[in-house]
Amino acid sequence: MEKIWRASWLFAGCSVEALAAGDFFRFDLGMHSLLVVRCDDGAVRAVHNSCRHRGMPVCLQRAGHVKRLRGP
């Protein structure tokens, strides 16, 4: 994983997969999971798919639309 997948930038998906504010999709690589989200300001950002308080996955869905991401 380190030598092949973490040596350079990775393609997680296309920005059209999250067109409107609140749209998201999940990107999994090995044991790591990221959520790629279209924010209210129109920017596309990626966040770790884990709750800061308990370490549980924030989202189990592959893609969708949310008003707010919250831990379980």
Contacts in CASP RR format, 6 or more apart in sequence:
PFRMAT RR
TARGET T0000
AUTHOR 0000-0000-0000
METHOD contacts of the structure
MODEL  1
MEKIWRASWLFAGCSVEALAAGDFFRFDLGMHSLLVVRCDDGAVRAVHNS
CRHRGMPVCLQRAGHVKRLRGP
1 29 0 8 1.000
1 30 0 8 1.000
5 29 0 8 1.000
10 29 0 8 1.000
12 27 0 8 1.000
12 34 0 8 1.000
12 36 0 8 1.000
12 46 0 8 1.000
13 25 0 8 1.000
13 27 0 8 1.000
13 36 0 8 1.000
15 38 0 8 1.000
15 44 0 8 1.000
17 23 0 8 1.000
17 25 0 8 1.000
17 36 0 8 1.000
17 63 0 8 1.000
18 24 0 8 1.000
18 25 0 8 1.000
18 36 0 8 1.000
18 37 0 8 1.000
18 38 0 8 1.000
18 44 0 8 1.000
19 38 0 8 1.000
20 38 0 8 1.000
20 65 0 8 1.000
21 38 0 8 1.000
21 39 0 8 1.000
21 40 0 8 1.000
21 42 0 8 1.000
22 37 0 8 1.000
22 38 0 8 1.000
22 39 0 8 1.000
22 40 0 8 1.000
22 65 0 8 1.000
22 66 0 8 1.000
22 67 0 8 1.000
23 37 0 8 1.000
23 38 0 8 1.000
23 63 0 8 1.000
23 64 0 8 1.000
23 65 0 8 1.000
24 35 0 8 1.000
24 36 0 8 1.000
24 37 0 8 1.000
24 38 0 8 1.000
24 59 0 8 1.000
24 63 0 8 1.000
24 64 0 8 1.000
24 65 0 8 1.000
24 66 0 8 1.000
24 69 0 8 1.000
25 35 0 8 1.000
25 36 0 8 1.000
25 62 0 8 1.000
25 63 0 8 1.000
25 64 0 8 1.000
26 33 0 8 1.000
26 34 0 8 1.000
26 35 0 8 1.000
26 36 0 8 1.000
26 49 0 8 1.000
26 59 0 8 1.000
26 61 0 8 1.000
26 62 0 8 1.000
26 63 0 8 1.000
27 33 0 8 1.000
27 34 0 8 1.000
27 35 0 8 1.000
27 36 0 8 1.000
27 46 0 8 1.000
28 34 0 8 1.000
32 48 0 8 1.000
33 48 0 8 1.000
33 49 0 8 1.000
33 50 0 8 1.000
33 57 0 8 1.000
34 46 0 8 1.000
34 47 0 8 1.000
34 48 0 8 1.000
34 49 0 8 1.000
35 46 0 8 1.000
35 47 0 8 1.000
35 48 0 8 1.000
35 49 0 8 1.000
35 58 0 8 1.000
35 59 0 8 1.000
35 69 0 8 1.000
36 44 0 8 1.000
36 45 0 8 1.000
36 46 0 8 1.000
37 44 0 8 1.000
37 45 0 8 1.000
37 46 0 8 1.000
37 47 0 8 1.000
37 69 0 8 1.000
38 44 0 8 1.000
39 45 0 8 1.000
47 69 0 8 1.000
49 57 0 8 1.000
49 58 0 8 1.000
49 59 0 8 1.000
50 56 0 8 1.000
50 57 0 8 1.000
50 58 0 8 1.000
51 57 0 8 1.000
51 58 0 8 1.000
51 71 0 8 1.000
51 72 0 8 1.000
53 71 0 8 1.000
54 71 0 8 1.000
54 72 0 8 1.000
56 71 0 8 1.000
56 72 0 8 1.000
57 72 0 8 1.000
58 69 0 8 1.000
58 70 0 8 1.000
58 71 0 8 1.000
58 72 0 8 1.000
59 66 0 8 1.000
59 69 0 8 1.000
END
